[in-house]
Amino acid sequence: MCVVSQRRCGALVVRVVLVAVLSGLGVGPLARAATMQFFDDSQTAALVASGVTSDTISCNGYQFTYTRDKLFTGGIGPDPIGRSVGVPWPAGVTAQAVTVPPPGVTDHKARLVVERVDGGVFDLRAFTAKLLANTAGAGADIEIMPQLDGEDGFNDPLYFAASGYYGQSFSYDTTPNVWGSTALLTGFDKYTVTLYVDFAFTALTLNNSAPPLAGDFDSNGAVNGRDLLIWQRGASPGGASAASLALWQAHYGATAPVTSIAAAVPEPSTIFLLLALAPPLAVSRKSCRASSPVGAGDFVN
């Protein structure tokens, strides 16, 4: 996705026409939503990477990297046969304890890493974890370590009690709780979840904490013709001021990072947009500069 800061006036007209034409075909911008809840049957995951001991999938702007015990032999021969997945997508996402740790990891724990595809910060507000092995005898805690720009958020991970039996579930949110709370899991770009036995997340609430998009006066996740109409009506935050117009012109074409797939918002007709845009087109000529966000990579501890 390309984030465009400025456009030449001629290119501006072309883009407006394209937006209107695509809108007529039913193609519009993806809207952003503050909160994303996993998992349900409508959510489709795309395979991003498959390694020897882990896989990575993406869905609705988020990326999940989880361990898979693909080198498990079962003691019946030298060739790996792997192990079956306890909770398959879209019922949840499963992490398995591994026979051989992933690269850069020294333990055999089940490990799940949650990130945004665009690398942005977000909050982990709530989750439900299902045990896929017994932990009652030895006791267990799910450990979550948040990171920001590659640095651990705390000296020690946050602990969430998970002592129980196969199939038992544990749910946690921001509510103060002696057994664990997600209240501190806010404002990070990566969350690493570990447990010494197989587990699955069967519910997960993530909150996009990205700042508002400059020039997006209707907060639909895209700076487009609708925002110009709002400015002309004096309904932008700065009213019908030259500063607000300059802000819109500087960010025209920009789109917010996608965190959920929503219904496309239709644009006004081509003729109406061109008529609306005609007056400000004579104001100035701007140069164009674009940059592309970097997607997340392979499994990283």
Secondary structure, 3 states (H helix, E strand, C coil): CCEEEECCHHHHHHHHHHHHHHHHCCCCCCCCCCEEEECCCCCCCEEEEECCCEEEEEECCEEEEEECCCCCCCCCCCCCCCCCCCCCCCCCEEECCCCCCCCCCCCCCEEEEEEECCCCCEEEEEEEEEECCCCCCCCCEEEEEEEECCEECCCCCEEEECCCCCCCEEEECCCCCCCCCCCCCCCECEEEEEECCCEEEEEEEEEECCCCCCCCCCCCCECCHHHHHHHHCCCCCCCCCHHHHHHHHHHCCCECCCCCCCCCCCCCCHHHHHHHHCHHHHCCCCCCEEECCCCCCCCCC
